[in-house]
Amino acid sequence: MSIALSTYLADVLSQHAEVFDFGSHALSHSALVAQERTRERLEQMVDFALIETIRINGQVLLVKMTMQSRNSTGMLGENG
């Protein structure tokens, strides 16, 4: 009887190990999917930040050029 019980318990234990192993694979896959989505989202955020930086630098350049143009026009007007 103890041999039968030991065999039964070993069988139950192996089934639990298979279920646990499957669960671990499922969790690992979910973690990898989440990690990939996070990486993609971060890449999108970096791209957006670069585009915004270029846009802002363009606006700053436009303001500088406008100010320089006004200053040079103003100086000519005062001197001319």
PDB file of N, CA, C and O in Angstrom, chain B, residues numbered from 101:
ATOM      1  N   MET B 101       0.815  -1.185   0.000  1.00  0.00           N
ATOM      2  CA  MET B 101       0.000   0.000   0.000  1.00  0.00           C
ATOM      3  C   MET B 101       0.868   1.261   0.000  1.00  0.00           C
ATOM      4  O   MET B 101       0.530   2.245  -0.659  1.00  0.00           O
ATOM      5  N   SER B 102       1.962   1.236   0.722  1.00  0.00           N
ATOM      6  CA  SER B 102       2.826   2.415   0.752  1.00  0.00           C
ATOM      7  C   SER B 102       3.463   2.655  -0.616  1.00  0.00           C
ATOM      8  O   SER B 102       3.707   3.802  -0.991  1.00  0.00           O
ATOM      9  N   ILE B 103       3.728   1.599  -1.353  1.00  0.00           N
ATOM     10  CA  ILE B 103       4.277   1.759  -2.705  1.00  0.00           C
ATOM     11  C   ILE B 103       3.232   2.409  -3.612  1.00  0.00           C
ATOM     12  O   ILE B 103       3.551   3.300  -4.399  1.00  0.00           O
ATOM     13  N   ALA B 104       1.985   1.958  -3.494  1.00  0.00           N
ATOM     14  CA  ALA B 104       0.906   2.530  -4.304  1.00  0.00           C
ATOM     15  C   ALA B 104       0.696   3.998  -3.940  1.00  0.00           C
ATOM     16  O   ALA B 104       0.491   4.838  -4.816  1.00  0.00           O
ATOM     17  N   LEU B 105       0.749   4.300  -2.642  1.00  0.00           N
ATOM     18  CA  LEU B 105       0.584   5.682  -2.199  1.00  0.00           C
ATOM     19  C   LEU B 105       1.745   6.548  -2.689  1.00  0.00           C
ATOM     20  O   LEU B 105       1.540   7.675  -3.139  1.00  0.00           O
ATOM     21  N   SER B 106       2.947   6.021  -2.598  1.00  0.00           N
ATOM     22  CA  SER B 106       4.119   6.758  -3.080  1.00  0.00           C
ATOM     23  C   SER B 106       4.028   7.009  -4.581  1.00  0.00           C
ATOM     24  O   SER B 106       4.351   8.098  -5.055  1.00  0.00           O
ATOM     25  N   THR B 107       3.593   6.013  -5.314  1.00  0.00           N
ATOM     26  CA  THR B 107       3.435   6.155  -6.766  1.00  0.00           C
ATOM     27  C   THR B 107       2.374   7.199  -7.082  1.00  0.00           C
ATOM     28  O   THR B 107       2.558   8.038  -7.964  1.00  0.00           O
ATOM     29  N   TYR B 108       1.267   7.143  -6.356  1.00  0.00           N
ATOM     30  CA  TYR B 108       0.175   8.099  -6.563  1.00  0.00           C
ATOM     31  C   TYR B 108       0.650   9.520  -6.259  1.00  0.00           C
ATOM     32  O   TYR B 108       0.395  10.443  -7.033  1.00  0.00           O
ATOM     33  N   LEU B 109       1.335   9.692  -5.138  1.00  0.00           N
ATOM     34  CA  LEU B 109       1.827  11.020  -4.766  1.00  0.00           C
ATOM     35  C   LEU B 109       2.858  11.538  -5.769  1.00  0.00           C
ATOM     36  O   LEU B 109       2.878  12.727  -6.088  1.00  0.00           O
ATOM     37  N   ALA B 110       3.702  10.654  -6.256  1.00  0.00           N
ATOM     38  CA  ALA B 110       4.687  11.050  -7.265  1.00  0.00           C
ATOM     39  C   ALA B 110       3.988  11.502  -8.547  1.00  0.00           C
ATOM     40  O   ALA B 110       4.405  12.465  -9.190  1.00  0.00           O
ATOM     41  N   ASP B 111       2.911  10.785  -8.911  1.00  0.00           N
ATOM     42  CA  ASP B 111       2.145  11.141 -10.105  1.00  0.00           C
ATOM     43  C   ASP B 111       1.468  12.504  -9.927  1.00  0.00           C
ATOM     44  O   ASP B 111       1.505  13.347 -10.824  1.00  0.00           O
ATOM     45  N   VAL B 112       0.854  12.707  -8.766  1.00  0.00           N
ATOM     46  CA  VAL B 112       0.206  13.992  -8.474  1.00  0.00           C
ATOM     47  C   VAL B 112       1.242  15.116  -8.484  1.00  0.00           C
ATOM     48  O   VAL B 112       0.999  16.193  -9.028  1.00  0.00           O
ATOM     49  N   LEU B 113       2.385  14.854  -7.882  1.00  0.00           N
ATOM     50  CA  LEU B 113       3.449  15.850  -7.836  1.00  0.00           C
ATOM     51  C   LEU B 113       3.927  16.208  -9.244  1.00  0.00           C
ATOM     52  O   LEU B 113       4.150  17.382  -9.540  1.00  0.00           O
ATOM     53  N   SER B 114       4.083  15.215 -10.107  1.00  0.00           N
ATOM     54  CA  SER B 114       4.539  15.501 -11.470  1.00  0.00           C
ATOM     55  C   SER B 114       3.486  16.296 -12.238  1.00  0.00           C
ATOM     56  O   SER B 114       3.830  17.154 -13.050  1.00  0.00           O
ATOM     57  N   GLN B 115       2.199  16.016 -11.985  1.00  0.00           N
ATOM     58  CA  GLN B 115       1.143  16.788 -12.643  1.00  0.00           C
ATOM     59  C   GLN B 115       1.175  18.248 -12.184  1.00  0.00           C
ATOM     60  O   GLN B 115       1.003  19.165 -12.986  1.00  0.00           O
ATOM     61  N   HIS B 116       1.396  18.448 -10.886  1.00  0.00           N
ATOM     62  CA  HIS B 116       1.496  19.813 -10.370  1.00  0.00           C
ATOM     63  C   HIS B 116       2.713  20.518 -10.967  1.00  0.00           C
ATOM     64  O   HIS B 116       2.663  21.708 -11.279  1.00  0.00           O
ATOM     65  N   ALA B 117       3.793  19.776 -11.119  1.00  0.00           N
ATOM     66  CA  ALA B 117       4.998  20.359 -11.709  1.00  0.00           C
ATOM     67  C   ALA B 117       4.731  20.782 -13.147  1.00  0.00           C
ATOM     68  O   ALA B 117       5.197  21.838 -13.576  1.00  0.00           O
ATOM     69  N   GLU B 118       3.983  19.967 -13.904  1.00  0.00           N
ATOM     70  CA  GLU B 118       3.646  20.320 -15.285  1.00  0.00           C
ATOM     71  C   GLU B 118       2.770  21.572 -15.326  1.00  0.00           C
ATOM     72  O   GLU B 118       2.984  22.462 -16.149  1.00  0.00           O
ATOM     73  N   VAL B 119       1.788  21.632 -14.437  1.00  0.00           N
ATOM     74  CA  VAL B 119       0.913  22.806 -14.381  1.00  0.00           C
ATOM     75  C   VAL B 119       1.722  24.040 -14.003  1.00  0.00           C
ATOM     76  O   VAL B 119       1.557  25.108 -14.591  1.00  0.00           O
ATOM     77  N   PHE B 120       2.600  23.880 -13.013  1.00  0.00           N
ATOM     78  CA  PHE B 120       3.445  24.996 -12.592  1.00  0.00           C
ATOM     79  C   PHE B 120       4.347  25.441 -13.739  1.00  0.00           C
ATOM     80  O   PHE B 120       4.511  26.637 -13.976  1.00  0.00           O
ATOM     81  N   ASP B 121       4.931  24.479 -14.448  1.00  0.00           N
ATOM     82  CA  ASP B 121       5.809  24.785 -15.572  1.00  0.00           C
ATOM     83  C   ASP B 121       5.038  25.537 -16.660  1.00  0.00           C
ATOM     84  O   ASP B 121       5.540  26.511 -17.220  1.00  0.00           O
ATOM     85  N   PHE B 122       3.822  25.083 -16.955  1.00  0.00           N
ATOM     86  CA  PHE B 122       2.987  25.765 -17.949  1.00  0.00           C
ATOM     87  C   PHE B 122       2.673  27.189 -17.487  1.00  0.00           C
ATOM     88  O   PHE B 122       2.738  28.135 -18.272  1.00  0.00           O
ATOM     89  N   GLY B 123       2.333  27.326 -16.205  1.00  0.00           N
ATOM     90  CA  GLY B 123       2.048  28.652 -15.651  1.00  0.00           C
ATOM     91  C   GLY B 123       3.257  29.566 -15.729  1.00  0.00           C
ATOM     92  O   GLY B 123       3.130  30.755 -16.024  1.00  0.00           O
ATOM     93  N   SER B 124       4.430  29.006 -15.464  1.00  0.00           N
ATOM     94  CA  SER B 124       5.660  29.799 -15.543  1.00  0.00           C
ATOM     95  C   SER B 124       5.900  30.279 -16.967  1.00  0.00           C
ATOM     96  O   SER B 124       6.279  31.429 -17.190  1.00  0.00           O
ATOM     97  N   HIS B 125       5.677  29.385 -17.933  1.00  0.00           N
ATOM     98  CA  HIS B 125       5.852  29.775 -19.337  1.00  0.00           C
ATOM     99  C   HIS B 125       4.852  30.861 -19.722  1.00  0.00           C
ATOM    100  O   HIS B 125       5.195  31.806 -20.432  1.00  0.00           O
ATOM    101  N   ALA B 126       3.614  30.721 -19.250  1.00  0.00           N
ATOM    102  CA  ALA B 126       2.590  31.724 -19.555  1.00  0.00           C
ATOM    103  C   ALA B 126       2.969  33.074 -18.955  1.00  0.00           C
ATOM    104  O   ALA B 126       2.835  34.111 -19.606  1.00  0.00           O
ATOM    105  N   LEU B 127       3.442  33.055 -17.707  1.00  0.00           N
ATOM    106  CA  LEU B 127       3.861  34.304 -17.067  1.00  0.00           C
ATOM    107  C   LEU B 127       5.075  34.899 -17.768  1.00  0.00           C
ATOM    108  O   LEU B 127       5.157  36.112 -17.960  1.00  0.00           O
ATOM    109  N   SER B 128       6.018  34.037 -18.149  1.00  0.00           N
ATOM    110  CA  SER B 128       7.204  34.519 -18.858  1.00  0.00           C
ATOM    111  C   SER B 128       6.807  35.163 -20.175  1.00  0.00           C
ATOM    112  O   SER B 128       7.322  36.221 -20.536  1.00  0.00           O
ATOM    113  N   HIS B 129       5.894  34.528 -20.889  1.00  0.00           N
ATOM    114  CA  HIS B 129       5.434  35.082 -22.163  1.00  0.00           C
ATOM    115  C   HIS B 129       4.743  36.426 -21.938  1.00  0.00           C
ATOM    116  O   HIS B 129       4.978  37.383 -22.676  1.00  0.00           O
ATOM    117  N   SER B 130       3.893  36.490 -20.917  1.00  0.00           N
ATOM    118  CA  SER B 130       3.203  37.751 -20.603  1.00  0.00           C
ATOM    119  C   SER B 130       4.205  38.843 -20.252  1.00  0.00           C
ATOM    120  O   SER B 130       4.055  39.992 -20.666  1.00  0.00           O
ATOM    121  N   ALA B 131       5.221  38.476 -19.491  1.00  0.00           N
ATOM    122  CA  ALA B 131       6.242  39.456 -19.112  1.00  0.00           C
ATOM    123  C   ALA B 131       7.006  39.936 -20.340  1.00  0.00           C
ATOM    124  O   ALA B 131       7.305  41.124 -20.462  1.00  0.00           O
ATOM    125  N   LEU B 132       7.322  39.018 -21.248  1.00  0.00           N
ATOM    126  CA  LEU B 132       8.030  39.407 -22.467  1.00  0.00           C
ATOM    127  C   LEU B 132       7.174  40.313 -23.347  1.00  0.00           C
ATOM    128  O   LEU B 132       7.672  41.280 -23.922  1.00  0.00           O
ATOM    129  N   VAL B 133       5.891  39.998 -23.449  1.00  0.00           N
ATOM    130  CA  VAL B 133       4.979  40.834 -24.236  1.00  0.00           C
ATOM    131  C   VAL B 133       4.889  42.226 -23.617  1.00  0.00           C
ATOM    132  O   VAL B 133       4.945  43.231 -24.326  1.00  0.00           O
ATOM    133  N   ALA B 134       4.750  42.282 -22.302  1.00  0.00           N
ATOM    134  CA  ALA B 134       4.673  43.576 -21.611  1.00  0.00           C
ATOM    135  C   ALA B 134       5.972  44.361 -21.790  1.00  0.00           C
ATOM    136  O   ALA B 134       5.948  45.575 -21.996  1.00  0.00           O
ATOM    137  N   GLN B 135       7.092  43.668 -21.712  1.00  0.00           N
ATOM    138  CA  GLN B 135       8.387  44.318 -21.892  1.00  0.00           C
ATOM    139  C   GLN B 135       8.511  44.881 -23.310  1.00  0.00           C
ATOM    140  O   GLN B 135       8.999  45.997 -23.493  1.00  0.00           O
ATOM    141  N   GLU B 136       8.078  44.124 -24.299  1.00  0.00           N
ATOM    142  CA  GLU B 136       8.131  44.580 -25.691  1.00  0.00           C
ATOM    143  C   GLU B 136       7.231  45.798 -25.901  1.00  0.00           C
ATOM    144  O   GLU B 136       7.619  46.755 -26.571  1.00  0.00           O
ATOM    145  N   ARG B 137       6.046  45.758 -25.333  1.00  0.00           N
ATOM    146  CA  ARG B 137       5.126  46.905 -25.452  1.00  0.00           C
ATOM    147  C   ARG B 137       5.713  48.142 -24.785  1.00  0.00           C
ATOM    148  O   ARG B 137       5.606  49.251 -25.307  1.00  0.00           O
ATOM    149  N   THR B 138       6.330  47.941 -23.635  1.00  0.00           N
ATOM    150  CA  THR B 138       6.956  49.059 -22.929  1.00  0.00           C
ATOM    151  C   THR B 138       8.092  49.639 -23.766  1.00  0.00           C
ATOM    152  O   THR B 138       8.228  50.858 -23.874  1.00  0.00           O
ATOM    153  N   ARG B 139       8.907  48.766 -24.360  1.00  0.00           N
ATOM    154  CA  ARG B 139      10.013  49.223 -25.203  1.00  0.00           C
ATOM    155  C   ARG B 139       9.486  50.014 -26.398  1.00  0.00           C
ATOM    156  O   ARG B 139      10.025  51.067 -26.739  1.00  0.00           O
ATOM    157  N   GLU B 140       8.436  49.506 -27.030  1.00  0.00           N
ATOM    158  CA  GLU B 140       7.845  50.206 -28.173  1.00  0.00           C
ATOM    159  C   GLU B 140       7.294  51.568 -27.757  1.00  0.00           C
ATOM    160  O   GLU B 140       7.457  52.554 -28.475  1.00  0.00           O
ATOM    161  N   ARG B 141       6.650  51.617 -26.609  1.00  0.00           N
ATOM    162  CA  ARG B 141       6.084  52.882 -26.119  1.00  0.00           C
ATOM    163  C   ARG B 141       7.197  53.882 -25.810  1.00  0.00           C
ATOM    164  O   ARG B 141       7.073  55.070 -26.110  1.00  0.00           O
ATOM    165  N   LEU B 142       8.284  53.398 -25.211  1.00  0.00           N
ATOM    166  CA  LEU B 142       9.415  54.284 -24.920  1.00  0.00           C
ATOM    167  C   LEU B 142      10.030  54.818 -26.209  1.00  0.00           C
ATOM    168  O   LEU B 142      10.403  55.989 -26.280  1.00  0.00           O
ATOM    169  N   GLU B 143      10.138  53.963 -27.230  1.00  0.00           N
ATOM    170  CA  GLU B 143      10.660  54.413 -28.518  1.00  0.00           C
ATOM    171  C   GLU B 143       9.757  55.490 -29.119  1.00  0.00           C
ATOM    172  O   GLU B 143      10.246  56.465 -29.691  1.00  0.00           O
ATOM    173  N   GLN B 144       8.447  55.314 -28.990  1.00  0.00           N
ATOM    174  CA  GLN B 144       7.510  56.325 -29.491  1.00  0.00           C
ATOM    175  C   GLN B 144       7.687  57.640 -28.742  1.00  0.00           C
ATOM    176  O   GLN B 144       7.647  58.716 -29.340  1.00  0.00           O
ATOM    177  N   MET B 145       7.885  57.547 -27.428  1.00  0.00           N
ATOM    178  CA  MET B 145       8.058  58.755 -26.622  1.00  0.00           C
ATOM    179  C   MET B 145       9.354  59.473 -26.995  1.00  0.00           C
ATOM    180  O   MET B 145       9.387  60.702 -27.058  1.00  0.00           O
ATOM    181  N   VAL B 146      10.418  58.712 -27.242  1.00  0.00           N
ATOM    182  CA  VAL B 146      11.697  59.306 -27.645  1.00  0.00           C
ATOM    183  C   VAL B 146      11.541  59.991 -29.002  1.00  0.00           C
ATOM    184  O   VAL B 146      12.015  61.110 -29.196  1.00  0.00           O
ATOM    185  N   ASP B 147      10.877  59.316 -29.938  1.00  0.00           N
ATOM    186  CA  ASP B 147      10.636  59.918 -31.254  1.00  0.00           C
ATOM    187  C   ASP B 147       9.848  61.218 -31.119  1.00  0.00           C
ATOM    188  O   ASP B 147      10.178  62.219 -31.754  1.00  0.00           O
ATOM    189  N   PHE B 148       8.812  61.199 -30.296  1.00  0.00           N
ATOM    190  CA  PHE B 148       8.000  62.398 -30.085  1.00  0.00           C
ATOM    191  C   PHE B 148       8.849  63.520 -29.485  1.00  0.00           C
ATOM    192  O   PHE B 148       8.745  64.674 -29.901  1.00  0.00           O
ATOM    193  N   ALA B 149       9.691  63.172 -28.502  1.00  0.00           N
ATOM    194  CA  ALA B 149      10.541  64.179 -27.864  1.00  0.00           C
ATOM    195  C   ALA B 149      11.516  64.782 -28.875  1.00  0.00           C
ATOM    196  O   ALA B 149      11.757  65.989 -28.854  1.00  0.00           O
ATOM    197  N   LEU B 150      12.076  63.961 -29.752  1.00  0.00           N
ATOM    198  CA  LEU B 150      12.996  64.476 -30.770  1.00  0.00           C
ATOM    199  C   LEU B 150      12.277  65.412 -31.741  1.00  0.00           C
ATOM    200  O   LEU B 150      12.796  66.470 -32.097  1.00  0.00           O
ATOM    201  N   ILE B 151      11.093  65.015 -32.159  1.00  0.00           N
ATOM    202  CA  ILE B 151      10.309  65.855 -33.072  1.00  0.00           C
ATOM    203  C   ILE B 151       9.962  67.181 -32.406  1.00  0.00           C
ATOM    204  O   ILE B 151      10.069  68.238 -33.029  1.00  0.00           O
ATOM    205  N   GLU B 152       9.550  67.127 -31.147  1.00  0.00           N
ATOM    206  CA  GLU B 152       9.212  68.360 -30.422  1.00  0.00           C
ATOM    207  C   GLU B 152      10.439  69.242 -30.236  1.00  0.00           C
ATOM    208  O   GLU B 152      10.341  70.466 -30.318  1.00  0.00           O
ATOM    209  N   THR B 153      11.593  68.630 -29.987  1.00  0.00           N
ATOM    210  CA  THR B 153      12.827  69.399 -29.833  1.00  0.00           C
ATOM    211  C   THR B 153      13.162  70.124 -31.133  1.00  0.00           C
ATOM    212  O   THR B 153      13.534  71.298 -31.116  1.00  0.00           O
ATOM    213  N   ILE B 154      13.029  69.429 -32.251  1.00  0.00           N
ATOM    214  CA  ILE B 154      13.277  70.054 -33.556  1.00  0.00           C
ATOM    215  C   ILE B 154      12.281  71.186 -33.798  1.00  0.00           C
ATOM    216  O   ILE B 154      12.658  72.258 -34.273  1.00  0.00           O
ATOM    217  N   ARG B 155      11.017  70.950 -33.475  1.00  0.00           N
ATOM    218  CA  ARG B 155       9.985  71.978 -33.668  1.00  0.00           C
ATOM    219  C   ARG B 155      10.283  73.211 -32.812  1.00  0.00           C
ATOM    220  O   ARG B 155      10.202  74.342 -33.292  1.00  0.00           O
ATOM    221  N   ILE B 156      10.624  72.984 -31.554  1.00  0.00           N
ATOM    222  CA  ILE B 156      10.913  74.097 -30.639  1.00  0.00           C
ATOM    223  C   ILE B 156      12.154  74.856 -31.104  1.00  0.00           C
ATOM    224  O   ILE B 156      12.173  76.087 -31.093  1.00  0.00           O
ATOM    225  N   ASN B 157      13.192  74.117 -31.515  1.00  0.00           N
ATOM    226  CA  ASN B 157      14.397  74.785 -32.012  1.00  0.00           C
ATOM    227  C   ASN B 157      14.085  75.619 -33.252  1.00  0.00           C
ATOM    228  O   ASN B 157      14.644  76.701 -33.433  1.00  0.00           O
ATOM    229  N   GLY B 158      13.204  75.120 -34.097  1.00  0.00           N
ATOM    230  CA  GLY B 158      12.779  75.886 -35.269  1.00  0.00           C
ATOM    231  C   GLY B 158      12.068  77.167 -34.874  1.00  0.00           C
ATOM    232  O   GLY B 158      12.296  78.219 -35.471  1.00  0.00           O
ATOM    233  N   GLN B 159      11.207  77.081 -33.870  1.00  0.00           N
ATOM    234  CA  GLN B 159      10.497  78.273 -33.384  1.00  0.00           C
ATOM    235  C   GLN B 159      11.478  79.283 -32.790  1.00  0.00           C
ATOM    236  O   GLN B 159      11.355  80.486 -33.019  1.00  0.00           O
ATOM    237  N   VAL B 160      12.447  78.788 -32.030  1.00  0.00           N
ATOM    238  CA  VAL B 160      13.454  79.674 -31.429  1.00  0.00           C
ATOM    239  C   VAL B 160      14.250  80.369 -32.526  1.00  0.00           C
ATOM    240  O   VAL B 160      14.499  81.572 -32.453  1.00  0.00           O
ATOM    241  N   LEU B 161      14.645  79.615 -33.536  1.00  0.00           N
ATOM    242  CA  LEU B 161      15.390  80.199 -34.649  1.00  0.00           C
ATOM    243  C   LEU B 161      14.561  81.266 -35.364  1.00  0.00           C
ATOM    244  O   LEU B 161      15.081  82.323 -35.719  1.00  0.00           O
ATOM    245  N   LEU B 162      13.296  80.996 -35.570  1.00  0.00           N
ATOM    246  CA  LEU B 162      12.405  81.967 -36.212  1.00  0.00           C
ATOM    247  C   LEU B 162      12.292  83.245 -35.383  1.00  0.00           C
ATOM    248  O   LEU B 162      12.329  84.348 -35.928  1.00  0.00           O
ATOM    249  N   VAL B 163      12.156  83.093 -34.072  1.00  0.00           N
ATOM    250  CA  VAL B 163      12.074  84.269 -33.187  1.00  0.00           C
ATOM    251  C   VAL B 163      13.381  85.059 -33.241  1.00  0.00           C
ATOM    252  O   VAL B 163      13.359  86.287 -33.318  1.00  0.00           O
ATOM    253  N   LYS B 164      14.514  84.365 -33.202  1.00  0.00           N
ATOM    254  CA  LYS B 164      15.814  85.049 -33.266  1.00  0.00           C
ATOM    255  C   LYS B 164      15.963  85.816 -34.572  1.00  0.00           C
ATOM    256  O   LYS B 164      16.402  86.966 -34.583  1.00  0.00           O
ATOM    257  N   MET B 165      15.593  85.169 -35.672  1.00  0.00           N
ATOM    258  CA  MET B 165      15.705  85.826 -36.977  1.00  0.00           C
ATOM    259  C   MET B 165      14.786  87.044 -37.052  1.00  0.00           C
ATOM    260  O   MET B 165      15.164  88.081 -37.597  1.00  0.00           O
ATOM    261  N   THR B 166      13.587  86.913 -36.504  1.00  0.00           N
ATOM    262  CA  THR B 166      12.645  88.034 -36.497  1.00  0.00           C
ATOM    263  C   THR B 166      13.193  89.187 -35.668  1.00  0.00           C
ATOM    264  O   THR B 166      13.109  90.347 -36.071  1.00  0.00           O
ATOM    265  N   MET B 167      13.757  88.860 -34.505  1.00  0.00           N
ATOM    266  CA  MET B 167      14.317  89.904 -33.640  1.00  0.00           C
ATOM    267  C   MET B 167      15.509  90.578 -34.314  1.00  0.00           C
ATOM    268  O   MET B 167      15.641  91.800 -34.262  1.00  0.00           O
ATOM    269  N   GLN B 168      16.375  89.788 -34.943  1.00  0.00           N
ATOM    270  CA  GLN B 168      17.532  90.362 -35.634  1.00  0.00           C
ATOM    271  C   GLN B 168      17.082  91.256 -36.787  1.00  0.00           C
ATOM    272  O   GLN B 168      17.647  92.323 -37.026  1.00  0.00           O
ATOM    273  N   SER B 169      16.054  90.795 -37.492  1.00  0.00           N
ATOM    274  CA  SER B 169      15.526  91.577 -38.607  1.00  0.00           C
ATOM    275  C   SER B 169      14.958  92.900 -38.107  1.00  0.00           C
ATOM    276  O   SER B 169      15.187  93.947 -38.711  1.00  0.00           O
ATOM    277  N   ARG B 170      14.229  92.851 -37.018  1.00  0.00           N
ATOM    278  CA  ARG B 170      13.656  94.078 -36.443  1.00  0.00           C
ATOM    279  C   ARG B 170      14.748  95.008 -35.938  1.00  0.00           C
ATOM    280  O   ARG B 170      14.679  96.224 -36.117  1.00  0.00           O
ATOM    281  N   ASN B 171      15.766  94.414 -35.299  1.00  0.00           N
ATOM    282  CA  ASN B 171      16.867  95.235 -34.780  1.00  0.00           C
ATOM    283  C   ASN B 171      17.620  95.915 -35.916  1.00  0.00           C
ATOM    284  O   ASN B 171      17.937  97.102 -35.832  1.00  0.00           O
ATOM    285  N   SER B 172      17.904  95.171 -36.972  1.00  0.00           N
ATOM    286  CA  SER B 172      18.649  95.770 -38.082  1.00  0.00           C
ATOM    287  C   SER B 172      17.793  96.791 -38.816  1.00  0.00           C
ATOM    288  O   SER B 172      18.311  97.811 -39.270  1.00  0.00           O
ATOM    289  N   THR B 173      16.498  96.540 -38.940  1.00  0.00           N
ATOM    290  CA  THR B 173      15.588  97.495 -39.571  1.00  0.00           C
ATOM    291  C   THR B 173      15.441  98.729 -38.697  1.00  0.00           C
ATOM    292  O   THR B 173      15.421  99.853 -39.198  1.00  0.00           O
ATOM    293  N   GLY B 174      15.338  98.521 -37.398  1.00  0.00           N
ATOM    294  CA  GLY B 174      15.214  99.639 -36.457  1.00  0.00           C
ATOM    295  C   GLY B 174      16.450 100.509 -36.460  1.00  0.00           C
ATOM    296  O   GLY B 174      16.338 101.733 -36.398  1.00  0.00           O
ATOM    297  N   MET B 175      17.620  99.913 -36.530  1.00  0.00           N
ATOM    298  CA  MET B 175      18.865 100.664 -36.550  1.00  0.00           C
ATOM    299  C   MET B 175      18.973 101.479 -37.832  1.00  0.00           C
ATOM    300  O   MET B 175      19.398 102.634 -37.814  1.00  0.00           O
ATOM    301  N   LEU B 176      18.584 100.865 -38.940  1.00  0.00           N
ATOM    302  CA  LEU B 176      18.637 101.592 -40.203  1.00  0.00           C
ATOM    303  C   LEU B 176      17.666 102.759 -40.189  1.00  0.00           C
ATOM    304  O   LEU B 176      17.967 103.838 -40.699  1.00  0.00           O
ATOM    305  N   GLY B 177      16.501 102.536 -39.603  1.00  0.00           N
ATOM    306  CA  GLY B 177      15.493 103.587 -39.544  1.00  0.00           C
ATOM    307  C   GLY B 177      15.949 104.761 -38.696  1.00  0.00           C
ATOM    308  O   GLY B 177      15.678 105.916 -39.025  1.00  0.00           O
ATOM    309  N   GLU B 178      16.651 104.459 -37.588  1.00  0.00           N
ATOM    310  CA  GLU B 178      17.113 105.521 -36.701  1.00  0.00           C
ATOM    311  C   GLU B 178      18.275 106.280 -37.332  1.00  0.00           C
ATOM    312  O   GLU B 178      18.384 107.500 -37.203  1.00  0.00           O
ATOM    313  N   ASN B 179      19.141 105.536 -38.017  1.00  0.00           N
ATOM    314  CA  ASN B 179      20.325 106.164 -38.598  1.00  0.00           C
ATOM    315  C   ASN B 179      20.035 106.773 -39.967  1.00  0.00           C
ATOM    316  O   ASN B 179      20.729 107.690 -40.405  1.00  0.00           O
ATOM    317  N   GLY B 180      19.007 106.260 -40.637  1.00  0.00           N
ATOM    318  CA  GLY B 180      18.785 106.676 -42.009  1.00  0.00           C
ATOM    319  C   GLY B 180      17.833 107.750 -42.074  1.00  0.00           C
ATOM    320  O   GLY B 180      17.520 108.233 -43.163  1.00  0.00           O
TER     321      GLY B 180
END
